[in-house]
């Protein structure tokens, strides 16, 4: 009787009244766009909405958290968000250089090379924001098999203007931002596998079945992102995105830009994800009219061809969506000079004749017929020291200091263990129409200890790219005439003063050679037996 009572009590504890159940919605979408240079841009978007949910109050971290029940929302990620009281989270892992001039703005703006992580967290007296930031980095590093643990205080900043909250702001405590990037991080299958495990259907059904690692990582550019946003009227929204730019001209035998799902991913969709409330493939139609798309029964909406793949629709999953150009025999290279698509074109270099000093140069071209004002952000590790008194703004070799305003600079500050925090430069640039503005400043390169150099010291050090962001994020009093996305410049490779690491090897080889000659000669003299031989004539 007592044993039965115990089982009844345990069953009562496991009833839904003790766990917090919320309605969850899962949607997935694939956008495919043919680019003008023959490449094909693909963007996978997997969105899970936890309706009515909110971030954990950081002031309650010392108390026991309420039970959470997830059906579609990934449990492993949900536990991390609750453990460190994260209000908003953004993580991207990208490989390659996004070509804004020929590809335009990406569907997901975060295309900086390498790993980039930033999070908004509420202040708390129980645990500091820096302590939770450290735990968040290590937890995500283990979850996605990435080197996010290296994003320590030497790479962490708080650029709140360039990276504002994308969702709603909770009222329980003031929020702080932590941002760090690792441009040398490589993206591989080890990152894609845990990424797919966060999806409700994994890679067994739905659009995720197309994600073939051999094809994705063979693309000219690829990247994946994890975005967690809280919206007061909706709840917690988790968006998993994966972007890739394929080159069918390179892989096709006939040098054609025709594509289909089989040629891009070498896979097909056998069945839809049963828990997805919405599943679709959207093809952005090109401006030229000589193309053909199959199957020929999509829903056309504002230049988009939409195929509904959800299990609730009566639409049969197409075996292979394709686009081809019947009148083209081949796609010719090299391409003629093309007009940049985006209103801004950015080039960034660092040059110099010595290993201790150099010049950082940034050229920004306004391709539009009207003036543009943008925000400019530089985040440099302590490897590079920027000298503000050498900062120059030029147009056609003429100094134009009036085009730079709201300049803010945070120099590197010393920390424990002889470490320095990174420096941050932020300003507003006003660029006249059809004009190229050039920014230059002198920099110093740090002299590191020999123990601080990486194994491939002669390769150099990767510096994160600069960020240009819309002016609406900087000031509500200044309006911007363009509705554009954040722009990342390519990373830079800087050559620091490097000791000759081959010298120990040379010393070892020389010493071993001398020891061998000396020991061999003496050993030969001591062990050789001398015998007098008679020579008979």
PLY file of the C-alpha trace (Angstrom):
ply
format ascii 1.0
element vertex 537
property float x
property float y
property float z
element edge 536
property int vertex1
property int vertex2
end_header
0.00 0.00 0.00
2.84 2.38 0.88
4.68 1.54 -2.35
1.57 2.30 -4.39
1.19 5.65 -2.62
4.80 6.52 -3.48
4.21 5.80 -7.17
1.02 7.85 -7.18
2.87 10.77 -5.58
5.70 10.55 -8.14
3.17 10.47 -10.96
1.49 13.53 -9.49
4.81 15.39 -9.41
5.34 14.60 -13.08
1.97 15.97 -14.16
1.94 19.08 -16.39
0.88 21.29 -13.49
4.43 21.25 -12.15
6.08 21.94 -15.50
5.60 25.09 -17.55
4.08 24.22 -20.94
3.96 26.84 -23.68
2.75 26.82 -27.23
5.57 26.36 -29.73
5.56 27.16 -33.45
8.15 25.94 -35.92
8.62 27.39 -39.42
11.24 26.79 -42.08
12.07 28.52 -45.34
14.67 28.33 -48.10
15.41 31.33 -50.30
17.28 30.83 -53.56
18.53 33.71 -55.67
20.54 33.67 -58.91
23.25 36.32 -58.78
24.46 38.31 -61.75
27.96 36.78 -61.72
26.54 33.28 -62.25
26.55 32.24 -58.61
23.53 31.13 -56.59
22.76 32.39 -53.10
20.83 30.09 -50.75
19.53 30.97 -47.30
17.98 28.41 -44.94
15.89 29.82 -42.11
14.53 27.67 -39.27
12.43 29.64 -36.77
11.05 28.29 -33.49
8.80 30.55 -31.43
8.16 29.88 -27.75
4.97 31.88 -27.26
4.46 33.75 -24.02
7.96 32.97 -22.75
10.41 35.55 -21.49
14.05 35.75 -20.43
15.00 34.79 -16.91
15.39 37.58 -14.40
19.11 37.71 -13.53
18.27 38.79 -9.98
16.75 35.34 -9.43
19.86 33.39 -10.47
20.55 32.44 -6.86
17.14 30.79 -6.63
15.84 27.59 -8.14
14.55 28.12 -11.66
11.04 27.09 -12.65
10.76 23.92 -14.71
10.70 24.35 -18.48
9.10 21.94 -20.92
10.20 22.08 -24.55
8.69 20.09 -27.39
10.22 21.88 -30.40
12.60 24.37 -28.80
16.07 22.77 -28.37
16.58 21.75 -24.76
20.37 22.13 -24.73
20.21 25.73 -25.92
17.25 26.52 -23.66
19.17 25.36 -20.61
22.09 27.65 -21.49
19.79 30.64 -21.92
18.16 30.00 -18.55
21.40 29.22 -16.74
23.03 32.55 -17.65
19.86 34.68 -17.94
20.41 35.70 -21.56
17.97 38.22 -23.00
19.31 38.23 -26.56
21.97 36.08 -28.23
23.65 36.16 -31.66
26.28 33.68 -32.81
27.65 33.42 -36.36
30.29 31.16 -37.89
31.28 32.21 -41.42
33.96 31.26 -43.91
34.91 33.36 -46.92
34.47 36.94 -48.05
31.02 38.28 -48.85
31.10 40.29 -52.09
28.70 43.18 -51.46
29.34 44.82 -54.85
28.22 41.80 -56.90
25.97 39.91 -54.48
24.25 42.81 -52.74
23.23 42.70 -49.09
22.79 39.19 -47.65
19.48 37.99 -46.26
21.22 37.63 -42.88
23.37 40.70 -42.24
25.95 39.00 -39.97
28.51 37.82 -42.55
31.77 38.75 -40.82
34.55 36.24 -41.41
35.19 33.78 -38.57
33.26 33.55 -35.32
31.24 36.44 -33.93
29.30 36.34 -30.67
27.36 39.01 -28.85
24.77 38.85 -26.11
22.61 41.22 -24.09
22.31 40.39 -20.39
20.65 42.09 -17.46
22.75 43.29 -14.55
22.57 41.32 -11.32
24.09 41.41 -7.85
24.19 37.60 -7.69
26.63 37.13 -10.57
28.30 39.78 -12.69
27.75 40.11 -16.42
31.40 39.21 -17.10
31.09 35.97 -15.11
27.99 34.95 -17.05
29.65 35.99 -20.30
32.55 33.66 -19.55
30.18 30.79 -18.77
28.15 31.48 -21.91
31.22 31.36 -24.11
32.39 28.05 -22.68
28.91 26.51 -22.90
28.43 27.52 -26.55
31.96 26.38 -27.32
31.12 22.88 -26.15
27.71 22.89 -27.82
28.92 23.91 -31.29
32.47 22.48 -31.15
33.99 25.93 -31.77
36.86 27.87 -30.20
34.56 30.36 -28.52
36.45 29.94 -25.27
39.19 32.10 -26.82
36.86 35.11 -26.83
38.18 36.31 -23.49
38.70 39.84 -22.18
41.39 40.49 -24.80
38.68 40.37 -27.50
35.54 41.52 -25.65
33.98 44.95 -26.08
30.58 46.64 -25.65
29.71 48.46 -28.91
26.11 49.12 -27.89
25.43 51.56 -30.74
26.38 49.26 -33.60
24.77 46.17 -32.05
21.54 47.29 -30.36
18.80 45.05 -29.03
16.84 43.56 -31.92
13.82 42.69 -29.80
12.12 44.11 -26.74
13.89 45.37 -23.63
12.89 43.80 -20.29
12.23 46.14 -17.41
13.61 44.03 -14.56
17.18 45.43 -14.74
19.49 47.54 -16.93
21.11 45.56 -19.71
24.72 45.33 -20.84
26.25 44.12 -24.10
29.22 41.83 -24.58
30.66 41.40 -28.07
33.68 39.44 -29.30
34.93 38.08 -32.60
37.53 35.53 -33.70
38.35 36.06 -37.40
40.70 33.07 -37.58
37.99 30.55 -36.62
37.39 27.90 -39.28
33.96 26.43 -40.02
33.64 22.72 -40.73
31.39 19.68 -40.32
32.03 19.64 -36.57
29.98 22.86 -36.35
27.22 21.77 -38.74
26.43 18.51 -36.93
25.41 20.10 -33.59
23.64 22.83 -35.56
21.37 20.24 -37.20
20.69 18.56 -33.86
18.94 21.71 -32.68
16.20 21.27 -35.31
13.00 19.35 -34.46
13.33 17.04 -37.48
17.11 17.10 -37.51
18.27 16.36 -41.08
15.83 13.48 -41.62
12.92 15.49 -43.04
12.05 18.94 -44.27
14.42 21.48 -45.75
17.30 20.41 -43.50
17.51 17.18 -45.50
19.19 19.23 -48.26
22.13 20.23 -46.07
24.89 18.05 -47.46
28.20 18.96 -45.73
30.28 18.07 -48.78
28.31 20.53 -50.92
27.83 23.26 -48.32
31.51 23.50 -47.42
32.53 23.40 -51.08
30.62 26.65 -51.70
32.41 29.92 -52.44
31.00 31.34 -49.20
29.12 29.69 -46.35
28.04 30.57 -42.85
25.62 29.61 -40.11
23.97 31.65 -37.39
22.03 31.25 -34.14
19.83 34.17 -33.12
17.68 34.32 -29.97
15.41 37.35 -29.64
12.72 38.17 -27.10
9.64 40.01 -28.34
7.19 41.17 -25.72
4.09 40.53 -27.82
5.26 37.15 -29.16
7.73 35.42 -26.89
11.21 33.98 -27.39
12.15 33.50 -31.04
15.01 31.21 -32.03
16.23 31.59 -35.59
18.77 29.14 -37.00
20.09 30.28 -40.36
22.53 28.84 -42.87
23.72 30.72 -45.95
25.85 29.51 -48.84
26.86 30.92 -52.21
27.35 28.22 -54.84
29.04 28.50 -58.22
27.25 26.25 -60.74
29.44 27.63 -63.54
32.49 26.13 -61.85
30.94 22.74 -61.22
29.01 22.30 -64.49
30.66 20.71 -67.48
29.04 23.08 -69.97
29.93 26.28 -68.10
26.29 27.13 -67.58
24.63 28.90 -64.68
21.62 26.59 -64.66
20.90 25.07 -61.28
18.58 22.67 -59.51
18.35 21.29 -56.00
20.11 18.09 -56.96
23.09 19.90 -58.51
23.40 22.36 -55.61
23.03 19.97 -52.68
23.26 16.49 -54.22
20.17 15.63 -52.17
16.40 15.84 -52.46
13.49 16.35 -50.06
11.78 13.01 -49.53
9.17 14.20 -47.02
8.21 17.36 -45.19
8.83 18.00 -41.50
5.56 16.95 -39.77
5.85 19.50 -36.93
6.47 22.49 -39.22
3.49 24.82 -39.44
5.07 26.45 -42.48
7.64 25.04 -44.90
8.41 26.72 -48.21
11.03 27.23 -50.89
11.14 30.77 -52.25
12.92 31.47 -55.54
13.76 35.13 -56.16
13.20 35.60 -59.88
15.91 37.46 -61.85
15.13 40.64 -63.74
15.80 39.16 -67.18
12.83 37.34 -68.70
14.66 34.63 -70.64
14.77 32.18 -67.73
12.61 29.13 -67.07
11.64 27.63 -63.72
10.31 24.15 -63.00
7.91 22.94 -61.68
5.76 25.58 -63.32
3.02 25.76 -60.70
4.41 27.95 -57.86
2.62 30.87 -56.27
3.96 34.11 -57.76
4.09 37.05 -55.32
6.02 40.28 -56.06
8.75 38.67 -58.12
8.93 35.57 -55.94
8.09 31.98 -56.86
6.93 30.20 -53.69
6.61 26.42 -53.31
4.68 25.34 -50.22
6.11 22.11 -48.78
4.23 21.95 -45.49
2.45 18.71 -44.66
-0.84 20.58 -44.23
-0.89 21.72 -47.85
-2.16 19.63 -50.72
0.96 20.43 -52.74
3.13 17.46 -53.73
6.78 17.88 -52.85
8.60 18.58 -56.12
11.32 16.11 -56.96
13.69 18.83 -58.13
13.15 22.60 -58.37
15.27 24.04 -61.16
16.01 27.26 -63.04
17.67 27.39 -66.44
18.32 29.75 -69.34
17.51 27.98 -72.64
18.99 30.70 -74.85
22.40 30.69 -73.13
24.99 28.23 -74.38
27.58 29.13 -71.74
28.32 31.79 -69.15
31.28 33.86 -70.28
34.21 34.84 -68.08
35.74 37.28 -67.35
32.72 39.43 -66.68
32.67 43.05 -67.86
32.98 45.75 -65.18
29.75 45.72 -63.19
28.18 48.60 -61.30
28.13 47.87 -57.54
24.69 46.89 -56.26
25.02 48.38 -52.79
25.14 52.16 -52.23
28.46 51.79 -50.39
31.68 50.07 -51.47
34.40 49.62 -48.84
38.07 48.69 -49.12
40.33 48.33 -46.10
44.08 47.67 -46.02
47.03 47.90 -43.67
50.43 48.58 -45.17
53.92 49.58 -44.11
57.56 48.78 -44.69
58.43 47.64 -41.16
57.13 45.09 -38.70
56.65 47.64 -35.93
54.68 50.39 -37.68
52.09 50.67 -40.40
49.18 52.65 -41.81
45.54 51.58 -41.62
43.64 52.81 -44.67
39.87 52.61 -45.32
38.26 53.76 -48.59
34.49 54.24 -48.69
32.81 54.94 -52.04
29.33 56.40 -52.29
27.76 54.87 -55.41
24.47 56.71 -55.03
23.56 60.16 -56.44
22.92 61.62 -52.98
24.82 62.15 -49.76
25.00 59.27 -47.26
25.85 59.35 -43.56
26.95 56.08 -41.96
28.37 54.82 -38.69
31.94 53.50 -38.70
33.25 51.05 -36.08
36.76 49.64 -35.62
37.46 47.00 -32.96
41.14 46.19 -32.69
42.86 43.76 -30.33
45.80 45.02 -28.30
48.10 43.76 -31.06
47.49 47.05 -32.87
47.60 50.54 -31.35
45.82 53.28 -33.32
47.19 56.83 -33.01
44.33 59.30 -33.15
46.53 62.36 -33.77
47.46 60.90 -37.18
43.84 60.36 -38.25
43.14 61.94 -41.64
39.98 62.15 -43.74
40.59 62.91 -47.41
38.71 63.32 -50.67
40.83 63.62 -53.81
43.95 64.15 -51.63
42.32 67.08 -49.84
41.79 67.06 -46.07
38.08 67.03 -45.19
37.85 66.79 -41.40
34.33 68.19 -41.52
33.06 64.88 -42.94
33.90 63.03 -39.70
31.87 63.69 -36.55
30.90 62.13 -33.20
34.34 60.56 -32.85
34.74 58.25 -29.85
37.85 56.27 -29.05
38.46 53.81 -26.21
42.18 52.93 -25.97
43.32 49.52 -24.75
43.43 49.32 -20.97
45.74 47.06 -18.92
44.25 44.03 -17.21
45.53 41.18 -15.09
48.30 38.83 -16.26
49.87 41.51 -18.49
46.82 41.52 -20.75
45.23 44.49 -22.48
41.65 44.96 -23.55
40.96 45.77 -27.21
40.54 49.31 -28.48
37.41 50.69 -30.14
36.97 53.57 -32.57
33.51 54.83 -33.49
32.56 57.78 -35.72
30.00 59.13 -38.17
31.05 59.58 -41.79
29.29 61.87 -44.25
30.07 60.86 -47.83
29.16 63.14 -50.76
27.48 61.55 -53.81
29.62 59.67 -56.31
32.71 60.26 -54.18
35.37 58.15 -52.49
36.31 59.09 -48.94
39.61 57.85 -47.55
40.44 57.44 -43.86
44.01 56.73 -42.76
45.86 56.59 -39.47
49.20 55.32 -38.25
49.32 52.19 -36.11
51.91 50.46 -33.98
52.33 46.71 -33.90
52.87 45.01 -30.57
56.07 43.17 -29.67
54.96 39.89 -28.13
56.77 37.39 -25.97
57.91 34.31 -27.78
55.47 32.22 -25.73
52.51 34.30 -26.99
53.00 33.49 -30.66
50.84 30.82 -32.32
52.38 27.69 -33.84
52.21 29.24 -37.33
53.79 32.51 -36.24
55.18 33.34 -39.70
51.66 33.38 -41.16
50.67 36.51 -39.24
47.69 37.55 -37.11
44.10 37.97 -38.26
42.43 41.28 -37.44
38.63 41.56 -37.34
36.93 43.53 -40.07
35.47 47.01 -39.64
31.70 47.47 -39.39
29.59 50.08 -41.16
26.10 50.35 -39.74
22.97 52.43 -40.49
22.91 55.80 -38.88
19.48 55.13 -37.36
21.27 52.88 -34.85
23.53 55.75 -33.80
21.14 58.62 -33.28
17.41 59.03 -33.57
17.91 62.70 -34.36
19.69 61.99 -37.64
17.79 60.30 -40.44
19.31 58.09 -43.10
18.07 58.17 -46.66
18.86 54.49 -47.25
17.33 51.43 -45.63
20.36 49.14 -45.77
21.99 46.48 -43.66
25.18 46.28 -41.65
28.35 45.96 -43.78
31.43 43.98 -42.72
34.80 44.56 -44.33
37.15 41.61 -44.96
39.62 40.64 -42.27
43.23 41.79 -42.39
46.43 39.81 -41.96
49.09 41.73 -40.03
52.75 40.75 -39.74
54.02 41.36 -36.20
57.67 41.36 -35.08
58.42 37.63 -35.01
61.55 35.95 -33.60
63.42 33.42 -35.64
61.80 30.24 -34.35
64.03 28.19 -36.66
67.15 29.12 -34.63
66.59 26.47 -31.90
66.16 23.90 -34.64
69.38 25.03 -36.33
71.26 24.94 -33.01
70.00 21.44 -32.28
70.98 20.19 -35.73
74.45 21.78 -35.54
75.08 20.50 -32.02
73.96 16.99 -32.88
76.15 17.01 -35.99
79.24 18.08 -34.03
78.56 15.57 -31.29
78.15 12.83 -33.86
81.45 13.67 -35.60
83.41 13.94 -32.34
81.89 10.87 -30.73
82.19 8.83 -33.92
85.87 9.73 -34.42
86.87 8.99 -30.81
84.83 5.79 -30.72
86.45 4.68 -33.96
89.94 5.31 -32.61
89.26 3.50 -29.34
87.59 0.44 -30.78
89.53 -0.11 -34.02
92.13 -2.88 -33.89
95.40 -2.07 -35.62
97.04 -5.04 -37.37
100.35 -5.10 -39.27
99.92 -6.84 -42.56
102.81 -8.17 -44.62
102.67 -7.56 -48.31
104.20 -10.35 -50.28
105.74 -9.47 -53.59
0 1
1 2
2 3
3 4
4 5
5 6
6 7
7 8
8 9
9 10
10 11
11 12
12 13
13 14
14 15
15 16
16 17
17 18
18 19
19 20
20 21
21 22
22 23
23 24
24 25
25 26
26 27
27 28
28 29
29 30
30 31
31 32
32 33
33 34
34 35
35 36
36 37
37 38
38 39
39 40
40 41
41 42
42 43
43 44
44 45
45 46
46 47
47 48
48 49
49 50
50 51
51 52
52 53
53 54
54 55
55 56
56 57
57 58
58 59
59 60
60 61
61 62
62 63
63 64
64 65
65 66
66 67
67 68
68 69
69 70
70 71
71 72
72 73
73 74
74 75
75 76
76 77
77 78
78 79
79 80
80 81
81 82
82 83
83 84
84 85
85 86
86 87
87 88
88 89
89 90
90 91
91 92
92 93
93 94
94 95
95 96
96 97
97 98
98 99
99 100
100 101
101 102
102 103
103 104
104 105
105 106
106 107
107 108
108 109
109 110
110 111
111 112
112 113
113 114
114 115
115 116
116 117
117 118
118 119
119 120
120 121
121 122
122 123
123 124
124 125
125 126
126 127
127 128
128 129
129 130
130 131
131 132
132 133
133 134
134 135
135 136
136 137
137 138
138 139
139 140
140 141
141 142
142 143
143 144
144 145
145 146
146 147
147 148
148 149
149 150
150 151
151 152
152 153
153 154
154 155
155 156
156 157
157 158
158 159
159 160
160 161
161 162
162 163
163 164
164 165
165 166
166 167
167 168
168 169
169 170
170 171
171 172
172 173
173 174
174 175
175 176
176 177
177 178
178 179
179 180
180 181
181 182
182 183
183 184
184 185
185 186
186 187
187 188
188 189
189 190
190 191
191 192
192 193
193 194
194 195
195 196
196 197
197 198
198 199
199 200
200 201
201 202
202 203
203 204
204 205
205 206
206 207
207 208
208 209
209 210
210 211
211 212
212 213
213 214
214 215
215 216
216 217
217 218
218 219
219 220
220 221
221 222
222 223
223 224
224 225
225 226
226 227
227 228
228 229
229 230
230 231
231 232
232 233
233 234
234 235
235 236
236 237
237 238
238 239
239 240
240 241
241 242
242 243
243 244
244 245
245 246
246 247
247 248
248 249
249 250
250 251
251 252
252 253
253 254
254 255
255 256
256 257
257 258
258 259
259 260
260 261
261 262
262 263
263 264
264 265
265 266
266 267
267 268
268 269
269 270
270 271
271 272
272 273
273 274
274 275
275 276
276 277
277 278
278 279
279 280
280 281
281 282
282 283
283 284
284 285
285 286
286 287
287 288
288 289
289 290
290 291
291 292
292 293
293 294
294 295
295 296
296 297
297 298
298 299
299 300
300 301
301 302
302 303
303 304
304 305
305 306
306 307
307 308
308 309
309 310
310 311
311 312
312 313
313 314
314 315
315 316
316 317
317 318
318 319
319 320
320 321
321 322
322 323
323 324
324 325
325 326
326 327
327 328
328 329
329 330
330 331
331 332
332 333
333 334
334 335
335 336
336 337
337 338
338 339
339 340
340 341
341 342
342 343
343 344
344 345
345 346
346 347
347 348
348 349
349 350
350 351
351 352
352 353
353 354
354 355
355 356
356 357
357 358
358 359
359 360
360 361
361 362
362 363
363 364
364 365
365 366
366 367
367 368
368 369
369 370
370 371
371 372
372 373
373 374
374 375
375 376
376 377
377 378
378 379
379 380
380 381
381 382
382 383
383 384
384 385
385 386
386 387
387 388
388 389
389 390
390 391
391 392
392 393
393 394
394 395
395 396
396 397
397 398
398 399
399 400
400 401
401 402
402 403
403 404
404 405
405 406
406 407
407 408
408 409
409 410
410 411
411 412
412 413
413 414
414 415
415 416
416 417
417 418
418 419
419 420
420 421
421 422
422 423
423 424
424 425
425 426
426 427
427 428
428 429
429 430
430 431
431 432
432 433
433 434
434 435
435 436
436 437
437 438
438 439
439 440
440 441
441 442
442 443
443 444
444 445
445 446
446 447
447 448
448 449
449 450
450 451
451 452
452 453
453 454
454 455
455 456
456 457
457 458
458 459
459 460
460 461
461 462
462 463
463 464
464 465
465 466
466 467
467 468
468 469
469 470
470 471
471 472
472 473
473 474
474 475
475 476
476 477
477 478
478 479
479 480
480 481
481 482
482 483
483 484
484 485
485 486
486 487
487 488
488 489
489 490
490 491
491 492
492 493
493 494
494 495
495 496
496 497
497 498
498 499
499 500
500 501
501 502
502 503
503 504
504 505
505 506
506 507
507 508
508 509
509 510
510 511
511 512
512 513
513 514
514 515
515 516
516 517
517 518
518 519
519 520
520 521
521 522
522 523
523 524
524 525
525 526
526 527
527 528
528 529
529 530
530 531
531 532
532 533
533 534
534 535
535 536
